[in-house]
Amino acid sequence: MLYRYSTIAALLTILIAPLCLTPQIVQAGPISRTASQTTIADSPELLYTFTGHTGPVNSVSIAANNKTLISASTDKTLRSWNLKTGEALETMNNVFTPNTTTFTNDGQNVLNSGTDRTIKLWRAKTGELLRTYTLESLARDIDVSPDGGQFAVARVDKKVQLWDMNTGDLLRTFEGHTDYALSVAFSPDRSTLVSGGGGYDKTVRVWDIETGKLLHTLTGHEGWVLAVAVSPNGRWIASASNDRTIKLWNIKTGELIRTYSGHSDSVRAIAFSNNNNKLYSASSDRTARIWDVDRGTQDKVFTGHRKPILALALSPNGHALATASEDNTVKVWDLR
């Protein structure tokens, strides 16, 4: 399905510790092989449903301490939530719609991109705005480097950029996508950036961070590459597309290892488990799924959202998965 450039802003807005074991609805306060489905276990246990956003929730992130979740919505707010108590914490009001958000590595601050062509840095605990980075184009995705000193952005003007977190300096621009750059991820050793392209591009690209050289152009998706992830062991790339598939690639050679099929609509988000054995995906088909990386089978399916799931986040300790949806909610699921 092709989209005209005149509709990209509206489209990207849409794209874009122990836990309590009793499901709760929490309202915010005022402040080359093809794998397919074989066996599927029951849906994982729902821990919380966070409500309070008045528009689709298009991004979600969990802090390093596993205690705080941040969500970004088309209602022009970021909201933080306590994952131990389910309490709604801070609301950060944004003049422009936030497209994507992520915690910094220490969990103290939050980065988000907005439709005003900026990246904003907020203090998570207080909601204080610390810094604004001005871009020339809309940023669709952000990833923070493993050392926490830089962040990368994927922009709809086809560019991928590397920024210094502390100084606000633009360090490098990676050019090669022939249409929108929609997703970006660092390798664990910070030697490599991976990006996914939309529009007519439909590729995954692998970049050398030090030199800016394009190492691989990975082709095979028949639709936009909406999300990319690099495995914690640094060996694999996973890419998710609106062609309804997930693909697994060798990061060094660019070889396609496996294609995972089973979602019935666009796959919007992807993440690896900490032990590299599982993949987590979220889709417009209103489900999230757990895949066995080696066998290619689906282990579990998460159901409960009433509208497409736009984003997911895995807690750093691997105990919980958060899903964000067009139904204006965030759900938190028990993975233990």
C-alpha positions in Angstrom: 0.0 0.0 0.0 1.4 3.4 -1.0 0.9 6.6 0.8 1.3 10.1 -0.7 3.8 12.5 1.0 0.9 14.9 1.7 -0.5 12.4 4.2 2.7 11.4 5.9 2.3 13.7 9.0 -1.1 12.2 9.8 0.1 8.7 9.1 3.2 9.0 11.3 1.2 10.4 14.1 -0.7 7.1 14.2 2.5 5.0 13.6 4.3 7.0 15.4 10.7 -5.1 40.7 7.8 -7.2 41.6 4.5 -6.3 40.0 1.0 -6.7 41.3 -0.4 -9.9 39.9 -4.0 -8.7 39.9 -5.2 -7.0 36.7 -6.0 -3.4 37.3 -7.5 -0.5 35.3 -5.5 2.5 36.3 -6.8 6.0 35.4 -4.5 9.0 35.2 -4.9 11.7 37.8 -5.2 15.3 37.0 -1.6 16.0 37.1 15.2 -17.2 3.9 13.3 -19.8 5.8 9.7 -18.9 6.5 8.3 -19.7 10.0 4.6 -19.7 10.7 2.3 -20.4 13.6 2.4 -23.9 15.0 1.3 -23.9 18.6 0.1 -21.0 20.7 -0.2 -20.9 24.5 -2.8 -19.0 26.4 -2.5 -15.2 26.5 -0.1 -14.0 29.2 -1.6 -12.5 32.4 -2.6 -8.9 32.3 -1.2 -6.9 35.2 -2.5 -3.3 34.5 -4.5 -1.3 32.0 -3.4 2.3 32.2 -6.1 4.8 31.0 -6.0 8.6 31.0 -4.8 9.4 27.5 -7.5 10.9 25.3 -5.8 9.9 22.0 -3.9 6.9 20.6 -0.8 6.0 22.5 2.0 5.7 19.9 5.0 5.0 22.0 6.0 3.5 25.4 9.2 2.9 27.3 10.3 1.4 30.6 13.0 2.8 32.9 16.2 0.9 33.8 14.9 0.4 37.4 11.9 -1.5 36.0 9.6 0.7 38.2 8.5 3.5 35.8 6.8 3.5 32.5 6.4 6.5 30.1 3.8 6.8 27.4 3.4 9.2 24.5 0.0 10.0 22.9 -1.5 12.1 20.1 -3.3 13.9 22.9 -0.1 15.9 23.1 1.1 14.6 26.4 3.7 12.2 27.9 2.6 10.4 31.0 4.6 8.4 33.6 3.3 5.5 35.6 4.5 3.6 38.6 4.8 -0.1 37.7 4.9 -1.3 41.3 1.7 0.5 42.4 0.0 1.3 39.1 -0.1 5.0 40.2 -0.2 7.7 37.6 2.8 10.0 38.2 3.7 13.0 36.0 2.1 14.5 32.9 4.3 16.3 30.5 2.4 18.6 28.2 3.7 19.0 24.8 2.6 21.8 22.4 3.0 19.4 19.5 2.1 15.7 19.2 4.9 13.4 20.5 5.7 10.7 17.9 8.0 8.5 20.0 9.6 8.5 23.4 12.4 6.6 25.2 14.1 6.7 28.6 17.7 7.6 28.8 19.9 4.7 30.0 20.0 5.8 33.6 16.2 6.1 33.7 16.4 9.7 35.0 15.4 11.5 31.8 13.1 11.0 28.8 13.6 11.8 25.2 10.7 12.4 22.8 10.3 13.6 19.2 7.4 15.8 18.2 5.6 17.0 15.1 7.3 20.4 15.7 10.5 18.8 14.4 12.3 18.8 17.7 13.6 16.3 20.2 12.9 17.2 23.8 14.7 16.0 26.9 12.6 15.9 30.1 13.4 15.0 33.7 11.2 11.9 34.3 10.6 12.5 38.0 9.4 16.1 37.8 8.4 16.6 34.2 10.8 19.5 33.8 11.9 20.3 30.3 15.7 20.2 30.2 16.7 20.7 26.6 15.3 21.0 23.1 17.2 19.7 20.0 16.0 21.3 16.8 15.8 19.2 13.6 15.2 20.1 10.0 12.6 17.3 9.6 10.2 15.2 11.5 11.9 12.4 13.5 10.0 9.1 13.4 12.2 7.1 15.9 14.9 7.6 18.5 17.4 5.2 20.1 19.9 6.0 22.8 23.5 4.6 22.5 24.6 1.9 24.9 27.0 4.3 26.7 24.2 6.8 27.0 26.2 9.6 25.5 24.5 9.9 22.1 21.1 9.3 20.5 20.2 8.4 16.9 17.1 9.6 15.1 15.4 8.3 11.9 13.9 11.2 9.9 11.2 11.3 7.2 13.5 13.3 5.0 15.5 10.0 4.4 18.3 10.9 6.9 19.5 9.1 10.0 21.4 11.3 12.4 23.7 10.9 15.5 23.5 13.5 18.2 25.5 14.2 21.3 23.1 14.0 24.3 25.0 16.5 26.5 26.2 19.2 24.1 23.4 19.0 21.6 25.8 18.8 18.7 25.0 16.9 15.5 27.8 14.4 15.2 27.0 12.6 11.9 24.4 12.2 9.2 23.9 8.9 7.4 22.4 9.2 4.0 21.3 6.4 1.6 17.6 5.7 2.2 15.6 6.6 -0.9 12.4 7.4 1.1 11.4 8.0 4.7 13.7 6.7 7.4 11.2 5.3 10.0 13.2 3.3 12.6 16.7 3.1 14.1 18.6 1.0 16.6 22.2 0.8 17.9 24.2 -2.4 18.1 25.2 -3.3 21.7 28.8 -2.4 21.1 27.8 0.9 19.5 29.8 0.1 16.4 26.8 -0.1 14.1 23.5 1.6 13.5 20.6 -0.1 11.8 17.7 1.8 10.2 14.5 0.9 8.4 12.9 2.7 5.4 9.3 3.4 4.4 7.6 4.6 1.3 9.3 3.3 -1.8 12.5 2.4 0.1 11.4 -0.8 2.1 15.0 -1.6 3.1 17.0 -2.2 6.2 20.3 -0.5 6.2 23.4 -1.2 8.3 25.8 1.7 9.0 29.3 1.9 10.5 29.0 4.6 13.1 32.7 5.6 13.2 33.0 6.2 9.4 29.4 6.7 8.3 29.9 4.0 5.7 26.9 2.0 4.5 27.8 -1.7 5.2 24.6 -3.5 4.0 21.3 -2.8 2.3 18.9 -5.6 3.2 16.1 -6.2 0.8 13.1 -8.5 1.0 10.3 -6.7 2.7 7.4 -5.9 0.5 6.2 -3.0 2.7 7.5 -0.3 4.9 10.0 -1.3 7.5 8.3 0.1 10.6 10.7 -1.1 13.3 14.1 -2.6 13.7 15.9 -4.1 16.7 19.4 -5.6 17.3 19.8 -8.7 19.5 21.7 -8.2 22.8 24.4 -10.5 21.6 24.9 -8.2 18.6 24.5 -11.0 16.1 21.0 -10.4 14.6 18.8 -7.7 13.3 15.0 -8.1 13.5 12.8 -6.0 11.2 9.0 -5.5 11.3 7.0 -4.4 8.3 3.5 -3.5 7.1 3.8 -6.5 4.8 2.7 -8.4 8.0 6.1 -10.2 8.5 9.1 -10.1 10.7 12.5 -10.9 9.3 15.7 -12.0 11.0 19.1 -11.0 9.5 22.8 -11.7 10.2 24.2 -8.3 11.1 27.7 -9.1 9.8 26.9 -10.7 6.5 23.4 -9.2 5.8 22.1 -12.7 5.1 18.3 -13.3 5.6 18.0 -16.1 8.2 14.3 -16.4 8.7 10.9 -14.8 8.0 8.2 -15.0 10.7 4.6 -15.0 9.5 1.4 -15.0 11.6 0.2 -11.5 12.1 -2.8 -10.6 10.0 -1.9 -6.9 9.7 1.1 -4.5 9.9 3.8 -5.4 12.4 4.5 -2.1 14.2 7.1 -2.9 16.9 9.7 -5.5 17.7 12.0 -6.4 20.6 14.4 -9.1 21.5 14.5 -10.9 24.9 17.5 -10.4 27.1 18.7 -13.9 26.4 18.3 -13.5 22.6 15.9 -16.5 22.4 12.6 -14.7 22.0 11.2 -12.0 19.8 8.2 -9.8 20.9 6.1 -8.2 18.2 3.1 -5.8 18.2 0.6 -5.4 15.3 -2.3 -3.5 13.9 -4.2 -6.8 14.2 -4.6 -5.9 17.9 -2.3 -8.6 19.1 1.2 -8.8 20.5 3.1 -12.1 20.1 6.1 -14.0 21.4 8.2 -15.9 18.9 10.9 -18.5 19.4 13.9 -17.1 17.5 15.4 -20.4 16.5 12.3 -22.5 15.9 10.3 -19.7 14.4 7.2 -20.7 16.3 4.8 -18.5 18.2 4.8 -19.2 21.9 2.1 -16.8 23.2 -0.4 -14.3 21.9 -1.5 -11.2 23.8 -5.1 -10.2 23.2 -7.3 -7.5 24.8 -6.7 -4.3 23.0 -9.7 -3.1 21.1 -7.7 -1.3 18.3 -4.3 -1.6 16.7 -1.2 -1.9 18.9 1.3 0.8 17.9 4.2 0.2 20.2 5.7 -2.2 22.8 8.4 -2.1 25.5 10.1 -4.9 27.3 11.2 -4.2 30.9 15.0 -4.4 31.4 14.6 -7.3 33.8 12.4 -9.1 31.2 9.5 -9.6 33.6 7.0 -7.4 31.9 5.9 -6.3 28.5 4.0 -3.0 27.8 1.8 -2.5 24.8 0.4 0.8 23.6 -2.7 1.1 21.4 -5.0 3.3 19.3 -7.6 2.5 22.0 -5.9 5.1 24.1 -4.6 2.6 26.7 -1.3 1.0 27.8 -1.5 -2.6 29.0 1.2 -4.3 31.1 1.6 -8.1 30.9 3.4 -10.5 33.1 6.1 -12.5 31.4 7.2 -14.6 34.3 
